[in-house]
Amino acid sequence: MEEYPKAAMFELAERGYRSPFEQLVACIISIRTLDEVTLERSPVLFARARTPEAMAQLAPEEIDRLIAPSQYHEQKSYQIKAIAERVRDEFGGELPCDLEIMLSFHGVGIKCAHLTLGVACGQPFISVDVHVHRVTNRWGYIATRTPEATTRALEELLPERYWIEFNRIIMPFGKHICTRIRPKCSICPVEPMCAQVGVTEHR
């Protein structure tokens, strides 16, 4: 998958934005937003403020201006500021690598919490986005209806040592090869092993 663009959080980490706070903020920006937009706007925001202390000093309106055109950018701007203030005031300016703490922030769900803990903290977590959910069900590796159920199923089946790497590979694989509509089965490296569940037309 090296010839395809990396998933946004992994790409940002390679660019140096690898602290838990930066990864969590970037993941919030990425919600319902194309990776291309996330990769453009996150560095713009971090050029203005990279730490919780600096971010907490920004008005929501300024954060909003910096992260637009991500989806729901106005709502996200208030969430980001609130997280920065809590990290500054409750945790001494360092976001702990702790699942319960991350999930306690308004607007942070299991996907962003798991992704942050995996990429920034090196903790074994599986982050299930639309691509991971679609691909693993299409393969026939699991049979689930929701990303939450997919997370639980993968945790039971996939050895823990592969969890972070699985995210890094499957996200771009689902975006560029195993696409939602007309997947590119003709160039898929795992096509012989794929059950092609739900596939009616492919390239």
Secondary structure, 3 states (H helix, E strand, C coil): CCCCCCCHHHHHHHCCCCCHHHHHHHHHHHCCCCHHHHHHHHHHHHHHCCCHHHHHCCCHHHHHHHHCCCCCHHHHHHHHHHHHHHHHHHCCCCCCCCHHHHHCCCCCCHHHHHHHHHHCCCCCCCCCCHHHHHHHHHHCCCCCCCHHHHHHHHHHHCCHHHHHHHHHHHHHHHHHCCCCCCCCHHHCCCHHHCCCCCCCCCC
